[in-house]
Amino acid sequence: MGGLHLLDLIVILAIAMVIIGPKTVQSLSRKAGKGVGQARDMKDKVMAELPVEDISDITKTFSKIPTSPQQAVQKLLLPEQEHNQTEAKQEVKKDSSLPSSNSVG
């Protein structure tokens, strides 16, 4: 119950050759091949003209958009956490750069 198999295609081609003749089948297949080639050339031409950098920037932006409520909460809370962590690191650096009061002088 699947799709079109190779054996099915062979039977269809044999019946087409009997009904409309081998020259017509050959002509139709040649025209179909040329059409597929032209379509491929047009696709390659369009793909070459696309601004790939802009598309990659857009996809990066889409990856930053949260798709669930959990991701939205993480996006909202994450900048606060990073800000708090950077402040804590700056305080530690200030504390470590101060001269210690335990030195004998």
Secondary structure by P-SEA (a helix, b strand, c coil): cccccaaaaaaaaaaaaaaccaaaaaaaaaaaaaaaaaaaaaaaaaaaacaaaaaaaaaaaaaaccccaaaaaaaaaaaaaaaaaaaaaaaaaaaaacccccccc
